[in-house]
Each structure stands twice: as structure tokens, then as C-alpha cells.
Amino acid sequence: MIGTFAYIGLFAILGAWARYGQTLLVQTVLGRNFPWATLSINVMGCFIMGFLFFETLERISLSPELRTGMLTGGLGAYTTFSTFSLETLVLFENGEPVKGLLYMFASLFLCVVAAFAGAWISRSI
């Protein structure tokens, strides 16, 4: 049990660093007029979750502690649905309901498609 918490902590640090780095990169390239950084992180995180979940379940033998650390700690810190929710709220409160709805539906659709794509690729290779 201690090992699981250690892996979660280690991978959470890496996931948070990856999230921050991607946020800086995406905001530098695309700006801050739309929450592109969080959208890209959530889509990428869903893809990686779909891929790694099945890779580590069906192909790659990992200890349950390491697998939990990667999926729960790493991806849990990397993707943040709470940030998505807050950014959606801010768009609505700033009088931009079309952007808010676009962001909601794009996030939902793209993230579910990304999870399916990750799972499909994992099972296809």
C-alpha cells in the first residue's frame, strides 16, 4: 500500500509538470482567447488514458502499484476536469455563452473520441 502511494505521488509530480509545460507552450502558440491549453491537455490525457489502460491491462505487465501510480497519479494530475469546469463558468459569466457551449461540447466529444482512439490503437498494435 505504501508503494502505491509513493508511485501516485511520483507520477502526480510528473503529471503536474507536464500539464504546466503544455499550458505554457499552447498559450504561447495559440494565445489565451480560448482555453486551448486545457482542451488540448484533456484530449491528450484521455487518449493516453485509453491507450495506457489497455496496454497495461492486456500487453505490458506492470505491478498494480506502478499501474495505479501512472494512471491515477500521473494522468490524474495531468488532466483536470475541475479546470475545464471553471473555465466554462468564466466564459458564461463573461457573456460568452457560445464559446462556453463550444468548449463544453468540443471537450466532451474530443475527449471521448480520444479515449476510444487510444484504446483502439492499443489493441491494434
Secondary structure, 3 states (H helix, E strand, C coil): CHHHHHHHHHHHHHHHHHHHHHHHHHHHHHCCCCCHHHHHHHHHHHHHHHHHHHHHHHHCCCCHHHHHHHHHHHHHHHCCHHHHHHHHHHHHHCCCHHHHHHHHHHHHHHHHHHHHHHHHHHHHC
